[in-house]
Amino acid sequence: MASDREQAIFEAAIKLGALYHQWVGTPVSRGSAASVESAIEKAVILQPYVEQVTVRLDRGLMNENIFGYSELSGLMYHVEIVTRVGFAYCHARLAPHDGYPLMEIVECHEIPRVSGN
């Protein structure tokens, strides 16, 4: 059985992986980027154990095609997510690192449980 900390880490990782693969290829433009960011956040926050999610897309990488839009690519993502399982929290990130869309655990901590009398 996984600990709450291990489960919080798993939940953050699986959410970032799903987010990445679900949205890559989505048509996007500089004008629609804020709407796409909001849509991704609203979809992810619905999932179990997600406490917080922030999505920012790098508009500088949005090179419009002849039809006036770009496609969302992994290097455009700047995502921060916090998951909570029980009293354990995991902060994870998806962001470019040396030309690769890297997913990483930033920090995990557990809030001590208060015992009642």
C-alpha positions as CSV (number, residue, x, y, z in Angstrom):
1,M,0.0,0.0,0.0
2,A,1.3,3.4,-0.9
3,S,1.8,6.1,1.7
4,D,-0.1,9.4,1.3
5,R,3.1,11.1,0.2
6,E,3.8,8.4,-2.5
7,Q,0.2,8.7,-3.7
8,A,0.4,12.5,-3.9
9,I,3.5,12.2,-6.0
10,F,1.9,9.6,-8.2
11,E,-1.2,11.8,-8.6
12,A,0.9,14.9,-9.6
13,A,2.9,12.8,-12.1
14,I,-0.1,11.2,-13.7
15,K,-2.0,14.5,-14.0
16,L,1.0,16.1,-15.7
17,G,1.4,13.2,-18.1
18,A,-2.2,13.2,-19.0
19,L,-2.3,17.0,-19.4
20,Y,0.7,16.9,-21.7
21,H,-0.6,14.2,-24.0
22,Q,-4.3,15.3,-24.0
23,W,-3.6,18.9,-25.2
24,V,-0.5,18.6,-27.5
25,G,-1.6,19.4,-31.0
26,T,-4.5,21.6,-29.9
27,P,-4.9,24.6,-32.3
28,V,-3.9,27.8,-30.5
29,S,-3.0,31.3,-31.4
30,R,-1.6,34.2,-29.3
31,G,-5.2,35.5,-29.2
32,S,-6.7,32.3,-28.0
33,A,-3.9,31.2,-25.7
34,A,-5.5,32.6,-22.5
35,S,-8.7,30.6,-23.3
36,V,-6.7,27.4,-23.8
37,E,-4.8,28.0,-20.6
38,S,-8.1,28.5,-18.7
39,A,-9.7,25.4,-20.3
40,I,-6.8,23.2,-19.3
41,E,-6.8,24.5,-15.7
42,K,-10.6,24.0,-15.5
43,A,-10.3,20.5,-16.7
44,V,-7.4,19.5,-14.5
45,I,-8.8,21.0,-11.3
46,L,-11.8,18.7,-11.6
47,Q,-9.7,15.6,-11.1
48,P,-9.3,14.0,-7.7
49,Y,-6.5,15.2,-5.4
50,V,-5.7,18.3,-7.4
51,E,-5.5,21.3,-5.1
52,Q,-4.1,23.9,-7.5
53,V,-3.0,24.1,-11.1
54,T,-1.6,27.0,-13.1
55,V,-1.0,26.8,-16.9
56,R,0.9,29.3,-19.0
57,L,1.7,28.8,-22.6
58,D,4.7,30.4,-24.2
59,R,3.2,32.7,-26.9
60,G,6.7,33.3,-28.3
61,L,6.7,29.8,-29.6
62,M,3.3,30.2,-31.4
63,N,4.3,30.6,-35.0
64,E,1.1,30.9,-37.0
65,N,0.6,28.8,-40.1
66,I,-1.1,30.1,-43.3
67,F,-4.5,29.7,-41.6
68,G,-3.5,32.0,-38.6
69,Y,-2.9,29.5,-35.8
70,S,-0.2,27.3,-34.3
71,E,-0.4,23.9,-32.6
72,L,0.3,23.5,-28.9
73,S,3.6,21.8,-28.4
74,G,5.3,20.4,-25.3
75,L,7.9,23.2,-25.1
76,M,5.1,25.8,-24.8
77,Y,3.9,24.4,-21.4
78,H,4.7,26.1,-18.1
79,V,2.5,24.2,-15.6
80,E,2.6,24.1,-11.8
81,I,0.4,21.6,-10.0
82,V,-0.2,20.8,-6.3
83,T,-1.9,17.6,-5.3
84,R,-3.0,16.5,-1.8
85,V,-3.7,13.1,-0.5
86,G,-4.6,13.0,3.2
87,F,-2.1,15.4,4.8
88,A,0.6,15.0,2.1
89,Y,1.2,17.6,-0.6
90,C,3.1,17.4,-3.8
91,H,4.2,20.4,-5.9
92,A,5.2,19.3,-9.4
93,R,6.1,21.2,-12.6
94,L,6.1,20.8,-16.4
95,A,8.4,23.3,-18.1
96,P,11.1,23.4,-20.8
97,H,14.6,22.4,-19.7
98,D,17.4,22.2,-22.2
99,G,15.0,22.0,-25.1
100,Y,12.9,19.2,-23.5
101,P,9.4,19.5,-21.8
102,L,10.6,18.2,-18.4
103,M,8.2,17.0,-15.7
104,E,9.6,17.2,-12.2
105,I,8.7,17.0,-8.6
106,V,9.5,20.3,-7.0
107,E,8.6,19.7,-3.4
108,C,6.7,17.3,-1.2
109,H,5.7,17.7,2.4
110,E,3.3,16.4,5.0
111,I,1.4,18.4,7.6
112,P,1.6,16.7,10.9
113,R,-1.7,15.3,12.1
114,V,-3.1,16.8,15.3
115,S,-4.1,14.1,17.7
116,G,-7.2,14.7,19.7
117,N,-7.8,13.9,23.3
